[in-house]
Structures are given as C-alpha cells and as structure tokens.
Amino acid sequence: MGIPIEEMVHTVEGALAAAYVRAFSPAGYVTVKLDTKTGALHVRSRSTNPDGTVVEEELPSEDFKRMAAQTAKHAVLRHIHDLEREKVLRDVAEHRGELATGVIDRTEGGTIYVDLGRAEGVMPPEEQIPGEQLHPGRPVLVVILDTQHNRKQAQVRVSRAARSFVHRLLEAEVPEIKAGTVQIRSIAREPGLRTKIAVSSSEPGLDPVGACVGPKGVRHRAILSELSSEHVDIVPWSDDPETFVAAALGPAKAERVTIDRVTRTATVLVPRSQLSLAIGRDGQNARLAAKLTGFRIDIKPSEGDGPIAAE
C-alpha cells in the first residue's frame, strides 16, 4: 500500500501512549517514543504544577513491554484497515452517479444492504422502489449516490428510486446517448409508478424517441424489466413550450396548448374522451408532465368545462 514508515510509527506511538494511560493512569500528558532500530520504548509524562512550572519525567516501561507488542500489532492492523477503507471510498466516490452491480446481503430495519465487492451499499427505504421485493442473494443494479461514514467498512449510499437510476439505465441501453447524438433533457419520476423522459437529437433525421425505444421496442423493454411494474413514457423534447407540453401529456392528444410565460402556466384543451387519459390516475400523468416541462398545467375539456390544474 506504500504507507510511509514515519506515519506508521506515529500511529503505533499514539496507540501505545493510550494503552499506557489505560493500564497505569499516570498524571500528566503521556507520550511514547519508539526506537525503530532497537525497539526500545521511552515513555514520558508532562504536567504543569500550580505555580505554572512544567514537569517532565521518564516513566517506567518494563511492565508495559509485555502488552506493548500486542498493542502495536493491533494499531498497525487498524491503521492499515482504515487506510484501505479510505482508499476504497475515494475510488467509489469517483464513480458517484454511475451504475453498479451487487448482491443483496441483508435487510435491517427496512434498509437494504448490498454487497458491492470492495464496498457495502446502503439503500434506505426512500431510495428503494416501492413494492419491489429484494431478497438476500439476488443480484441487483443500483446507482451510487455518495459515501457514508462507517469506521468498520467502506459504505456508500445507493438507490433504485433516484431519477439518475433511470437516466443511467437508458444511457446503458441506448448507444446514441453515449455517442452524444441523443440527449436526455429532463426526467420526472414517481418510483414504482411512472416515469416520463424527454429526449432530443443533435443529428438531423435521427428520431430520439425511436432510438430510445429501440428496434421492436427492445431497449424500452429492457428498461421496463429492470423497473418491474413502473411505466416509462419517452417523449420528444422541444424548445417550443406548446409542443413540449403537448408531447409531455402523452399518450393523451392535446387539441391546443396556450402558454403564459409570465406565470409559467400552460392551458391545455383536450377532447372530453381524452380527459381522464390526460389527467391520469390520481392526477399522475398531468403531475409528471408538469414536472417534466416546468410548467403549471391546466387541463380543460374542449367543450369548455372547468379546468383541472397540475403543478
């Protein structure tokens, strides 16, 4: 691992000083110096008298030597373990936001622990897909969020509920996204229920939605299989807000979209037969369309009944 000898000696000396204090409870501040050539120990204490004078004295170490070797061994092993853990965390941190494959290890108090090899993934309830059953021993794909502090081992927080998880899934399935000819412009997600993804293309003639769906829907199905029962809509992004809002409300067909740029409100007329489709179950379709586009959406039937708002 290439640990500097000075760093290791400093660690051992600190551990020996702490062990000496626990064993003999001497007065003052105790330090230990280790002679790396002879193995000799020099234990000293430093204390201050009431008159302010500083007293330093050599402390006996003969009785301490019997436990010093074991203390030093534990200190070295612990230091190496800490350095290994920190190195793993630094390496994992470089892959923050990327997908990782692991195996479900256990569940404790609703939190799922994932064996990622060199690190342990921690997936709290809010980062899990609601209703998904993940049992120990099952391979699982997650996205890495950030590192966690744990003295025993390297831990990272992972997720299957984050929008970035869907983003990375789509990126892994669609070569055009990695090539840069198709871009993911925005994602709105309600984990376990529905996700809407807006995509665009920088290459003339390339259909971004078609590229993401894939031949005979193969790429779309691969994403759906990873998300269990979650529904995924892929819609074309447009810099024209009227066009974008209409697409975001799919599969409903909008007759007309009017944009108020001051209040960032989109008023959408849909045929009465499309009203429930545009709104969605419990308002879900309209709500996700609003999150995807950044507009408050008022949906009205063409016949002129009252509006239904989504933000």
C-alpha positions in Angstrom: 0.0 0.0 0.0 3.1 2.2 0.3 2.5 3.6 3.8 5.3 5.9 4.9 7.2 4.4 7.9 7.0 7.7 9.8 3.2 7.6 9.5 3.0 4.1 10.8 5.4 4.8 13.7 3.4 7.8 14.7 0.2 5.7 14.7 1.9 3.0 16.9 3.3 5.6 19.3 -0.2 7.1 19.8 -1.7 3.7 20.4 1.0 2.8 22.9 0.5 6.1 24.8 -3.2 5.5 25.1 -2.7 1.9 26.2 -0.1 3.1 28.9 -2.6 5.6 30.3 -5.4 2.9 30.5 -3.0 0.5 32.2 -1.3 2.7 34.7 -3.3 6.0 35.0 -0.2 8.3 35.3 -0.5 12.0 35.9 0.0 14.4 33.1 0.1 14.1 29.3 1.8 10.9 28.3 3.9 10.4 25.1 5.7 7.3 23.8 8.7 7.3 21.6 9.6 4.1 19.8 13.2 3.5 18.7 12.7 1.7 15.3 16.2 0.4 15.3 16.4 -1.2 18.8 12.7 -1.5 19.6 13.2 0.4 22.9 10.3 2.3 24.4 10.6 5.7 26.0 7.6 6.8 28.0 7.4 10.3 29.3 4.8 12.4 31.0 4.4 16.2 31.0 2.4 18.0 33.7 2.1 21.6 35.0 2.4 22.5 38.7 0.0 25.0 40.3 2.8 27.6 40.1 3.0 27.2 36.4 6.2 25.2 36.2 6.2 22.3 33.7 7.4 19.0 34.9 8.6 16.3 32.6 9.6 12.8 33.7 10.5 9.4 32.4 8.0 6.7 33.3 8.8 3.1 33.9 8.1 0.9 30.9 9.4 -2.6 31.9 6.0 -3.9 33.0 4.4 -2.3 29.9 6.5 -4.1 27.4 4.5 -7.3 27.7 1.4 -5.6 26.3 3.2 -3.2 24.0 3.8 -5.7 21.3 0.2 -6.7 21.1 -0.9 -3.1 21.2 1.4 -2.2 18.4 0.2 -5.1 16.3 -3.4 -4.0 16.7 -2.6 -0.4 16.0 -0.8 -1.3 12.7 -3.6 -3.6 11.6 -6.3 -1.0 12.4 -4.4 1.7 10.6 -4.0 -0.4 7.5 -7.7 -1.2 7.6 -8.6 2.5 7.9 -6.3 3.4 5.0 -7.8 0.6 2.9 -11.3 1.8 3.7 -10.5 5.4 2.8 -8.9 4.3 -0.5 -12.0 2.3 -1.4 -14.2 5.3 -0.5 -12.1 7.6 -2.7 -12.3 5.1 -5.6 -16.0 4.7 -5.2 -16.5 8.4 -5.0 -15.0 8.7 -8.4 -18.0 6.6 -9.7 -20.7 8.7 -8.0 -23.8 8.8 -10.1 -22.8 5.6 -12.1 -24.5 2.2 -12.1 -23.1 -0.6 -10.0 -24.0 -4.3 -9.8 -24.2 -6.0 -6.4 -25.9 -8.8 -4.5 -28.5 -8.3 -1.8 -26.8 -9.2 1.5 -29.4 -8.5 4.1 -32.3 -6.2 5.3 -32.2 -4.4 8.6 -35.0 -2.1 9.8 -36.2 -1.5 6.2 -32.7 -0.7 5.0 -31.3 -3.0 2.3 -27.5 -3.7 2.4 -25.9 -4.6 -0.9 -22.6 -6.4 -1.4 -20.7 -4.4 -4.0 -17.4 -6.3 -3.6 -15.0 -3.8 -2.1 -17.7 -1.7 -0.5 -21.1 -2.2 1.0 -24.1 -0.4 -0.5 -26.7 1.0 1.9 -30.2 1.5 0.4 -32.6 3.2 2.9 -36.3 2.9 2.3 -36.6 6.2 0.5 -34.1 5.0 -2.1 -36.0 1.8 -2.8 -38.7 1.3 -5.5 -41.9 1.0 -3.5 -43.4 -2.5 -3.6 -40.2 -4.1 -5.0 -39.2 -7.3 -3.3 -35.4 -7.7 -3.0 -34.3 -10.8 -1.2 -30.8 -11.8 0.1 -28.8 -13.4 -2.7 -30.5 -11.6 -5.5 -28.3 -9.7 -8.0 -29.3 -6.1 -8.2 -28.4 -3.0 -10.1 -28.1 0.3 -8.3 -26.8 3.9 -8.8 -24.1 5.2 -6.5 -25.2 8.4 -4.6 -22.5 9.2 -2.1 -20.1 7.8 0.5 -21.1 7.1 4.1 -19.1 7.4 7.3 -18.6 4.0 8.9 -15.5 3.0 11.0 -15.8 -0.7 10.3 -16.0 -0.8 6.5 -16.4 1.2 3.3 -20.1 2.1 2.8 -21.8 4.0 0.1 -25.5 5.1 -0.2 -27.1 3.6 -3.3 -30.5 4.0 -4.9 -33.0 2.5 -7.3 -35.6 5.2 -6.7 -33.5 8.2 -7.9 -34.1 9.8 -11.3 -30.4 9.3 -12.0 -31.0 5.5 -11.8 -33.4 5.7 -14.8 -31.0 8.1 -16.6 -28.2 5.6 -16.3 -30.3 2.7 -17.3 -31.4 4.5 -20.5 -27.8 5.5 -21.1 -26.6 1.9 -20.8 -29.2 0.7 -23.3 -29.0 3.4 -25.9 -25.6 3.8 -27.7 -26.8 7.0 -29.3 -26.9 8.6 -25.8 -23.3 7.7 -25.1 -22.3 8.8 -28.6 -23.9 12.2 -27.8 -26.4 12.2 -30.7 -29.3 11.7 -28.4 -29.6 13.8 -25.2 -31.8 13.2 -22.1 -33.2 16.7 -21.4 -35.4 16.0 -18.4 -36.8 13.2 -16.2 -39.9 13.2 -14.0 -40.4 10.2 -11.8 -42.6 8.7 -9.2 -40.7 5.5 -8.3 -42.7 2.3 -8.7 -45.5 4.0 -10.6 -44.4 6.1 -13.6 -41.5 7.9 -15.2 -41.5 10.4 -18.1 -38.3 11.1 -20.0 -37.8 13.9 -22.5 -35.1 13.3 -25.2 -33.8 15.3 -28.1 -31.4 14.6 -31.0 -28.5 16.7 -32.3 -28.3 14.7 -35.6 -30.8 15.7 -38.3 -33.1 12.8 -39.3 -32.4 10.9 -36.1 -35.6 10.2 -34.1 -34.6 10.4 -30.4 -37.7 8.6 -29.1 -37.2 5.8 -31.7 -33.6 5.4 -30.7 -34.5 5.0 -27.0 -37.4 2.6 -27.7 -35.1 0.5 -30.0 -35.9 -2.0 -32.8 -39.3 -3.6 -31.9 -39.1 -1.9 -28.5 -36.2 -4.0 -27.3 -34.4 -1.1 -25.5 -37.6 0.1 -23.9 -38.5 -3.4 -22.7 -35.0 -3.8 -21.1 -35.6 -0.7 -19.0 -39.1 -1.8 -18.0 -37.8 -5.2 -16.9 -35.4 -3.5 -14.5 -38.1 -1.2 -13.1 -40.6 -4.0 -12.5 -44.1 -2.6 -12.9 -43.1 1.0 -13.3 -44.4 2.6 -16.5 -42.0 4.6 -18.7 -43.0 7.2 -21.2 -40.3 8.6 -23.6 -41.4 11.8 -25.3 -39.7 14.2 -27.7 -38.3 17.4 -26.1 -38.9 20.7 -27.9 -37.7 24.2 -27.2 -41.2 25.3 -28.2 -43.2 25.1 -24.9 -46.6 24.5 -26.6 -45.2 21.5 -28.5 -43.3 20.2 -25.5 -46.3 20.3 -23.1 -48.5 18.6 -25.6 -45.9 15.8 -26.0 -45.4 15.5 -22.2 -49.1 14.8 -21.7 -48.9 11.8 -24.0 -50.5 9.3 -24.5 -53.3 11.9 -24.4 -53.8 14.0 -27.5 -54.0 17.7 -26.9 -56.1 19.9 -29.2 -54.5 23.2 -28.2 -51.9 24.5 -25.8 -51.7 28.1 -24.7 -48.6 29.3 -22.8 -48.5 32.1 -20.2 -44.8 32.7 -19.9 -45.1 35.2 -17.0 -46.9 32.7 -14.7 -45.3 29.7 -16.5 -48.8 28.2 -16.9 -49.9 26.0 -19.8 -53.6 25.8 -20.6 -54.4 22.6 -22.5 -57.6 21.7 -24.3 -58.2 18.0 -24.8 -61.2 16.2 -26.2 -63.6 15.1 -23.4 -62.8 11.5 -24.4 -59.1 12.1 -23.6 -59.7 13.9 -20.4 -59.1 11.0 -18.0 -56.1 9.9 -20.0 -54.5 13.4 -19.9 -55.1 13.7 -16.1 -54.1 10.1 -15.4 -54.8 8.0 -12.3 -54.9 10.3 -9.2 -53.6 13.1 -11.5 -50.3 11.3 -12.1 -50.0 11.9 -15.9 -50.6 15.6 -15.6 -48.5 16.0 -12.5 -45.5 14.3 -14.1 -45.9 16.3 -17.3 -45.8 19.5 -15.2 -42.6 18.3 -13.5 -41.1 17.3 -16.8 -41.8 20.6 -18.6 -41.5 23.0 -15.6 -45.0 24.5 -16.4 -48.1 24.5 -14.3 -50.7 22.7 -16.5 -54.4 23.5 -16.5 -56.3 20.8 -18.5 -59.7 21.7 -19.9 -62.1 19.6 -22.0 -62.8 21.1 -25.4 -66.4 21.6 -24.5 -65.4 24.3 -22.0 -65.9 22.7 -18.6 -63.8 23.9 -15.7 -60.0 23.5 -15.6 -58.0 20.8 -13.8 -54.6 22.0 -12.7 -51.3 20.2 -12.3 -48.1 21.5 -11.0 
